[in-house]
């Protein structure tokens, strides 16, 4: 087993995994897994720049994570940055800050690389399941983008498109600095139209309708699972590999779109950082299920973060062999 640390810095959240990994068997044992909502992508779609307060929140989380990594004695750290930092004019400022705090440069990866990591993390432990037909379609609904990957044991096709829960909320549901409470039918229709256009783009590259098992990743999907199960608090063990029927996804999405901020915040399993963006995220998932014709979605807590950890462990082992 190789002890590694993986950081995934997205548009809405930054997450850390410290784990012992066996790259050959695919075994991964969590030592520490945590998430902080930093909203790095705040305003990026409108301004093209990372906001100073967003950078400050992200760097504060990095300092906390640096202490955890040191405490566990990870052999290797890999830091991957996704949608928001790809889009920002001042991403060099972000790179310098991370390097100063953690001693590694963030890899600002492409959407295709992001999809590759997500697929590995989500399917490494599912591939032997006889109750899940292949090919898999893995969808990672992030804050700024959504990744689509089709494959069996390995990726066959992948595409990243610029629809995510934060981007859709900021583009269509925010007026004069305030999120619609609740969104109007016209606003929800505008979100839906954007998603449908993105699905058309994704389908140019990825054969979405060939999928036999839909696997959903990231906070919007896991939060919907918690709501579906009526959990009294967020429970990763109950959520991981749970299944949500399409009818429930549609029912919950309709409920969220009709809810006020206070009503969404009162849901026991709702993270405060997701209250304003969950309705858009749910609508992305519903639209995907309708396009694919999926009767259910298999929810995975293992995603891009686990894929990054597997890759870090493989690189650490290669480094030992090289020595």
C-alpha positions in Angstrom: 0.0 0.0 0.0 1.2 3.5 -0.9 0.0 6.5 1.2 -1.0 9.4 -1.0 -2.9 12.6 -0.9 -5.2 13.9 -3.6 -6.8 17.3 -3.8 -9.6 18.2 -6.2 -10.2 21.9 -6.5 -13.4 22.6 -8.5 -15.7 25.5 -9.1 -17.8 25.1 -5.9 -15.7 23.0 -3.5 -12.2 21.8 -2.7 -11.8 18.3 -1.5 -9.0 16.3 0.1 -8.4 12.5 0.2 -5.5 10.9 2.1 -5.5 7.2 1.5 -3.5 4.0 1.4 -3.8 2.6 -2.1 -2.8 -0.6 -3.8 -2.6 0.4 -7.5 -2.5 -3.3 -8.6 -5.6 -4.5 -6.8 -7.6 -1.3 -6.9 -7.9 -1.3 -3.1 -8.2 2.1 -1.6 -8.5 2.7 2.2 -9.6 6.2 3.3 -7.6 7.8 6.1 -9.1 11.3 5.8 -11.7 12.6 3.3 -13.1 16.1 3.6 -14.7 18.8 1.6 -14.9 22.6 2.0 -17.2 24.8 0.0 -15.0 27.7 -1.2 -17.0 28.8 -4.3 -13.7 29.4 -6.2 -15.8 30.0 -9.4 -17.7 32.9 -7.9 -18.4 35.3 -10.7 -16.0 33.7 -13.2 -18.6 33.2 -15.8 -19.4 36.9 -15.7 -16.0 38.5 -15.1 -13.5 35.9 -16.4 -11.4 36.3 -13.2 -11.1 34.6 -9.8 -12.5 36.9 -7.2 -10.1 38.0 -4.3 -12.4 36.7 -1.7 -12.8 33.4 -3.5 -9.0 33.0 -3.6 -8.8 33.8 0.1 -11.3 31.1 1.0 -9.5 28.6 -1.2 -6.1 29.3 0.3 -7.5 29.0 3.8 -8.7 25.5 3.0 -5.3 24.7 1.5 -3.6 25.6 4.7 -5.9 23.3 6.7 -5.3 20.5 4.2 -1.5 21.0 4.4 -1.6 20.3 8.1 -3.7 17.1 7.6 -1.3 15.8 4.8 1.7 16.4 7.1 0.0 14.7 10.0 -0.6 11.5 7.9 2.8 11.5 6.2 1.6 11.0 2.7 4.4 10.0 0.3 3.0 11.9 -2.7 0.5 14.7 -3.2 -1.3 15.5 -6.4 -3.4 18.7 -6.7 -5.8 18.9 -9.6 -7.8 22.0 -10.5 -10.8 21.9 -12.7 -13.3 24.2 -14.4 -13.1 27.6 -12.7 -9.3 27.8 -12.8 -9.3 26.8 -16.5 -11.5 29.7 -17.3 -9.9 32.5 -15.3 -7.6 35.2 -16.7 -5.7 35.4 -13.3 -5.2 31.7 -12.8 -1.4 32.4 -12.3 -2.3 34.0 -9.0 -4.1 30.9 -7.9 -1.2 28.7 -9.0 1.4 30.7 -7.0 -0.8 30.6 -3.9 -1.2 26.9 -3.9 2.5 26.3 -4.6 3.4 28.5 -1.6 1.1 26.7 0.8 1.4 23.0 -0.4 4.7 22.9 -2.2 3.1 21.6 -5.5 1.7 23.3 -8.5 -1.9 22.7 -9.2 -2.4 20.8 -12.5 -5.1 22.8 -14.4 -6.4 19.8 -16.3 -8.5 19.7 -19.4 -12.1 18.5 -19.4 -11.1 15.3 -21.0 -8.5 14.6 -18.3 -11.1 15.4 -15.7 -13.4 12.9 -17.2 -10.7 10.2 -17.3 -10.0 10.6 -13.6 -13.7 10.6 -12.8 -14.3 7.4 -14.7 -11.4 5.6 -13.0 -12.5 6.7 -9.5 -16.1 5.8 -10.1 -15.8 2.4 -11.9 -12.7 0.7 -10.5 -14.8 -1.0 -7.8 -17.9 -1.5 -10.0 -16.5 -3.3 -12.9 -16.8 -6.7 -11.4 -20.5 -6.3 -10.4 -22.8 -8.7 -12.2 -25.9 -6.7 -11.5 -24.6 -3.6 -13.4 -24.6 -3.9 -17.2 -21.9 -2.3 -19.3 -21.0 0.1 -20.8 -21.1 2.6 -18.0 -21.9 6.2 -18.5 -20.3 8.3 -15.7 -21.6 11.8 -15.3 -19.8 14.2 -13.0 -22.0 17.2 -12.4 -19.7 19.9 -11.0 -20.1 23.6 -10.3 -18.9 24.9 -13.6 -18.9 21.9 -16.0 -20.3 18.4 -16.4 -18.2 15.5 -17.6 -19.6 12.6 -19.6 -17.6 9.4 -20.0 -18.6 6.1 -21.6 -16.6 3.0 -21.2 -16.3 -0.6 -20.0 -13.0 -1.2 -18.1 -11.5 1.8 -19.9 -12.7 5.1 -21.3 -14.1 4.8 -24.8 -15.3 8.4 -25.2 -15.4 11.5 -23.0 -16.6 15.1 -23.2 -16.8 18.0 -20.8 -19.4 20.7 -21.3 -19.9 24.0 -19.6 -23.0 23.4 -17.6 -22.8 23.0 -13.8 -24.9 23.9 -10.8 -23.0 27.1 -10.0 -22.7 28.3 -13.7 -26.4 27.6 -14.4 -27.5 29.3 -11.2 -25.3 32.4 -11.8 -26.3 32.6 -15.5 -30.0 32.3 -15.1 -31.2 32.4 -11.5 -29.3 35.4 -10.1 -30.7 39.0 -10.4 -29.1 42.1 -8.8 -26.9 39.8 -6.7 -29.7 37.7 -5.3 -30.8 34.1 -6.2 -34.4 33.9 -7.3 -36.5 32.6 -4.4 -37.9 30.4 -5.8 -37.0 30.5 -9.6 -39.7 31.4 -12.0 -40.9 28.9 -14.7 -39.2 31.0 -17.3 -35.9 31.0 -15.4 -36.1 27.2 -15.0 -36.9 26.9 -18.7 -33.8 28.9 -19.6 -31.6 26.6 -17.4 -33.2 23.6 -19.1 -32.5 25.0 -22.6 -28.8 25.6 -21.8 -28.6 22.0 -20.5 -30.2 20.6 -23.6 -27.7 22.5 -25.9 -24.9 21.1 -23.8 -26.2 17.6 -24.1 -26.3 18.0 -27.9 -22.6 18.9 -27.7 -21.8 16.0 -25.5 -23.6 13.6 -27.8 -21.4 14.7 -30.7 -18.6 12.9 -29.0 -20.0 10.5 -26.5 -22.7 7.8 -27.4 -24.9 8.6 -24.4 -27.8 6.4 -25.4 -25.5 3.3 -25.6 -25.1 3.3 -21.8 -26.6 0.5 -19.8 -25.7 1.8 -16.3 -25.7 5.5 -15.4 -23.3 6.4 -12.6 -23.7 9.8 -11.0 -21.0 11.7 -9.2 -20.4 14.8 -7.1 -22.4 16.9 -4.7 -25.6 17.5 -6.6 -26.2 13.8 -7.2 -25.1 12.7 -3.7 -27.4 15.4 -2.1 -30.3 14.1 -4.2 -29.6 10.6 -2.9 -29.7 11.9 0.7 -33.0 13.6 0.0 -34.4 10.5 -1.7 -33.5 8.4 1.4 -34.8 11.1 3.8 -31.6 10.9 5.7 -31.5 12.8 9.0 -27.9 14.0 8.1 -25.5 13.5 5.2 -24.3 9.8 5.5 -21.6 8.8 2.9 -22.0 5.1 3.7 -25.8 5.2 3.0 -25.3 7.3 -0.2 -22.4 5.3 -1.8 -23.8 2.9 -4.4 -27.4 3.9 -3.6 -29.8 4.0 -6.5 -32.3 6.8 -7.3 -35.2 6.0 -9.7 -35.9 8.5 -12.4 -39.4 9.2 -11.0 -37.9 10.3 -7.7 -35.2 12.5 -9.4 -38.0 14.3 -11.2 -40.1 14.6 -8.1 -37.2 16.0 -6.0 -36.2 18.4 -8.8 -39.7 19.8 -9.0 -39.8 20.2 -5.3 -36.4 22.0 -5.2 -37.4 24.4 -8.1 -40.6 25.3 -6.1 -38.8 25.8 -2.8 -37.6 29.0 -1.2 -34.0 29.3 0.2 -35.3 28.7 3.7 -37.1 25.5 2.7 -34.1 24.1 0.9 -31.8 25.1 3.9 -34.1 23.2 6.2 -33.5 19.9 4.5 -31.4 17.9 7.1 -28.9 16.5 4.7 -28.3 19.8 2.8 -24.9 21.4 3.0 -25.2 25.2 3.5 -23.0 25.8 0.4 -25.4 23.9 -1.8 -28.7 25.5 -0.8 -28.7 28.1 -3.7 -27.3 25.8 -6.4 -28.9 22.4 -5.8 -32.0 23.1 -7.9 -29.9 23.7 -11.0 -27.8 20.7 -10.3 -30.9 18.5 -9.9 -32.2 19.8 -13.2 -28.9 18.8 -14.9 -29.3 15.2 -13.6 -32.9 15.0 -14.6 -32.2 16.2 -18.1 -29.4 13.7 -18.5 -31.6 10.8 -17.4 -34.2 11.8 -19.9 -31.8 12.1 -22.7 -30.2 8.7 -21.9 -33.5 7.0 -21.1 -32.1 5.9 -17.7 -34.6 4.3 -15.3 -32.2 5.0 -12.4 -28.9 6.4 -11.4 -26.3 4.6 -9.4 -24.7 7.1 -7.0 -21.0 7.0 -6.2 -19.1 8.8 -3.5 -15.9 7.7 -5.3 -15.1 10.0 -8.2 -12.4 12.2 -9.6 -10.7 12.4 -6.1 -10.3 8.6 -6.0 -9.0 8.6 -9.6 -6.4 11.2 -8.7 -5.4 9.1 -5.7 -5.0 6.0 -7.9 -2.8 7.9 -10.3 -0.7 9.4 -7.5 -0.1 5.9 -6.1 0.9 4.5 -9.6 3.3 7.4 -10.0 4.8 6.8 -6.6 5.3 3.1 -7.3 6.9 4.0 -10.7 9.2 6.4 -8.9 10.3 3.7 -6.5 11.0 1.3 -9.4 13.0 4.0 -11.1 15.1 4.5 -8.0 
